[in-house]
């Protein structure tokens, strides 16, 4: 059996943290659960990350980076409506294939909002920066048109809401989408 390097172990912790935080949220997830999922001790986790917040932020940044990569790859070589369609389809597929992707996005929003509510404005800085990176990728693919980018991102947030609430694909709330809604539960 080959031993993992510290970087490989760190990657496995980030993947496990995404799963645990997605399912239980920031406050509902223990570092013990993350350690158990990875198969390491809690003290080992804290050699890789200084604290739970750092684990959450690494998971959030990775989740947004993965989403950004999917959107960017979908739009490669395309412009305007073709890019929008490709990005929307890729995003829908992403959240349809891995419920933790959607759940992690929702948990990020909750965790940052909760921190902001108690005056911790720094907690969300890296999450906001990663989200701006996603915005920028979509913005450039859509011809740097602010209205198009806003509409595209707003549709993505609406898709998140409808999928998380479990609206079936045939429900009338999906009728305004021009892109087929493959991610809606049947």
C-alpha positions as CSV (number, residue, x, y, z in Angstrom):
1,X,0.0,0.0,0.0
2,X,1.4,3.4,-1.0
3,X,1.5,6.2,1.5
4,X,-0.2,9.4,0.6
5,X,1.9,12.6,0.6
6,X,0.8,15.5,2.8
7,X,-0.6,17.2,-0.3
8,X,-2.6,14.1,-1.3
9,X,-3.9,13.8,2.3
10,X,-4.8,17.5,2.3
11,X,-6.8,16.9,-0.9
12,X,-8.6,14.0,0.7
13,X,-9.5,16.2,3.7
14,X,-10.9,18.9,1.4
15,X,-13.0,16.3,-0.4
16,X,-14.3,14.9,2.9
17,X,-14.9,18.4,4.3
18,X,-17.0,19.2,1.2
19,X,-19.2,16.2,1.9
20,X,-19.5,16.7,5.6
21,X,-20.1,20.5,5.4
22,X,-22.5,20.1,2.5
23,X,-24.6,17.6,4.5
24,X,-24.4,19.1,8.0
25,X,-23.4,22.8,7.6
26,X,-20.6,24.6,9.3
27,X,-21.9,24.4,12.8
28,X,-23.3,20.9,12.5
29,X,-20.1,19.4,11.2
30,X,-17.4,18.2,13.6
31,X,-13.8,17.9,12.7
32,X,-14.1,14.4,14.2
33,X,-16.6,13.5,11.4
34,X,-14.1,14.8,8.7
35,X,-11.2,12.9,10.3
36,X,-13.3,9.7,10.4
37,X,-14.3,10.1,6.7
38,X,-10.7,10.5,5.7
39,X,-9.4,7.8,8.1
40,X,-7.0,10.0,10.0
41,X,-6.9,11.4,13.6
42,X,-8.2,14.8,14.5
43,X,-4.6,15.9,15.5
44,X,-3.5,15.0,12.0
45,X,-6.2,17.3,10.5
46,X,-4.9,20.1,12.6
47,X,-1.4,19.6,11.1
48,X,-2.9,20.2,7.7
49,X,-5.3,23.0,8.7
50,X,-5.1,25.3,11.6
51,X,-8.8,25.1,12.6
52,X,-12.3,24.1,11.4
53,X,-12.8,27.5,9.8
54,X,-9.8,26.9,7.6
55,X,-11.1,23.5,6.6
56,X,-14.5,25.0,5.7
57,X,-13.0,27.8,3.7
58,X,-10.7,25.4,1.8
59,X,-13.8,23.3,1.1
60,X,-15.8,26.3,0.0
61,X,-13.0,27.6,-2.2
62,X,-12.6,24.2,-3.8
63,X,-16.3,23.8,-4.4
64,X,-16.5,27.2,-6.2
65,X,-13.2,26.5,-8.1
66,X,-14.7,23.2,-9.3
67,X,-17.9,25.0,-10.4
68,X,-15.8,27.7,-12.1
69,X,-13.7,25.1,-14.0
70,X,-16.9,23.3,-15.2
71,X,-18.4,26.6,-16.5
72,X,-15.1,27.8,-18.0
73,X,-14.6,24.5,-19.8
74,X,-18.1,24.5,-21.1
75,X,-17.8,28.0,-22.6
76,X,-14.3,27.4,-24.1
77,X,-14.3,28.6,-27.7
78,X,-18.0,29.8,-27.5
79,X,-19.5,33.2,-27.3
80,X,-22.9,34.8,-26.4
81,X,-25.9,32.5,-26.5
82,X,-23.9,29.4,-27.4
83,X,-21.7,30.0,-24.3
84,X,-24.7,30.7,-22.1
85,X,-26.4,27.5,-23.2
86,X,-23.2,25.4,-22.7
87,X,-22.5,26.9,-19.3
88,X,-26.1,26.5,-18.1
89,X,-26.2,22.9,-19.3
90,X,-22.8,22.1,-17.7
91,X,-23.9,23.7,-14.4
92,X,-27.2,21.8,-14.3
93,X,-25.3,18.6,-15.0
94,X,-22.9,19.4,-12.2
95,X,-25.5,19.8,-9.6
96,X,-27.6,16.9,-10.9
97,X,-24.7,14.5,-10.7
98,X,-23.5,15.5,-7.3
99,X,-25.9,16.7,-4.7
100,X,-23.1,17.7,-2.4
101,X,-22.1,20.4,-5.0
102,X,-25.5,22.2,-4.6
103,X,-25.6,21.6,-0.8
104,X,-22.1,23.0,-0.3
105,X,-23.1,26.1,-2.2
106,X,-26.2,26.6,0.0
107,X,-24.1,25.9,3.2
108,X,-21.6,28.5,2.1
109,X,-24.3,31.1,1.8
110,X,-25.7,30.2,5.2
111,X,-22.3,30.1,6.9
112,X,-21.2,33.5,5.5
113,X,-24.5,35.1,6.3
114,X,-24.4,33.8,9.9
115,X,-20.8,35.1,10.3
116,X,-21.8,38.5,8.9
117,X,-24.8,38.7,11.2
118,X,-22.4,38.5,14.2
119,X,-20.0,41.0,12.7
120,X,-17.4,38.5,11.3
121,X,-17.0,40.1,7.9
122,X,-13.6,38.5,7.3
123,X,-15.0,34.9,7.3
124,X,-16.7,35.4,3.9
125,X,-13.8,37.3,2.2
126,X,-12.3,34.2,0.4
127,X,-15.8,32.8,-0.4
128,X,-16.8,36.1,-2.0
129,X,-13.5,36.3,-3.9
130,X,-14.0,32.8,-5.3
131,X,-17.6,33.7,-6.2
132,X,-16.4,36.8,-8.1
133,X,-14.0,34.4,-10.0
134,X,-17.1,32.4,-11.1
135,X,-18.9,35.6,-12.0
136,X,-15.9,36.8,-14.1
137,X,-15.7,33.6,-16.1
138,X,-19.4,33.8,-16.9
139,X,-19.1,37.5,-17.6
140,X,-16.3,37.1,-20.1
141,X,-18.0,34.2,-21.9
142,X,-21.1,36.3,-22.2
143,X,-19.3,39.1,-23.9
144,X,-18.7,41.2,-20.8
145,X,-22.4,42.2,-20.8
146,X,-23.4,43.0,-17.2
147,X,-27.1,42.4,-17.9
148,X,-26.5,39.0,-19.5
149,X,-24.2,38.0,-16.7
150,X,-26.6,39.1,-14.0
151,X,-29.4,37.2,-15.7
152,X,-27.3,34.1,-16.1
153,X,-26.2,34.1,-12.5
154,X,-29.7,34.8,-11.3
155,X,-31.0,31.8,-13.2
156,X,-28.3,29.7,-11.6
157,X,-29.5,30.8,-8.1
158,X,-33.1,30.1,-9.1
159,X,-32.1,26.7,-10.3
160,X,-30.4,26.1,-6.9
161,X,-33.5,27.1,-5.1
162,X,-35.9,25.0,-7.2
163,X,-33.7,21.9,-7.1
164,X,-33.1,22.2,-3.3
165,X,-36.8,22.6,-2.8
166,X,-37.4,19.4,-4.8
167,X,-39.6,20.8,-7.6
168,X,-40.1,18.1,-10.2
169,X,-39.0,19.0,-13.8
170,X,-42.6,19.0,-15.0
171,X,-43.7,21.6,-12.5
172,X,-44.8,25.0,-13.9
173,X,-42.1,26.9,-12.0
174,X,-39.6,25.5,-14.5
175,X,-41.5,26.6,-17.5
176,X,-39.6,29.9,-18.0
177,X,-36.3,28.2,-18.6
178,X,-35.1,28.1,-22.2
179,X,-32.4,25.6,-21.3
180,X,-33.7,22.1,-20.6
181,X,-33.9,21.6,-16.9
182,X,-32.2,18.2,-16.6
183,X,-31.2,18.8,-12.9
184,X,-34.8,19.1,-11.7
185,X,-35.9,16.0,-9.8
186,X,-38.5,13.9,-11.8
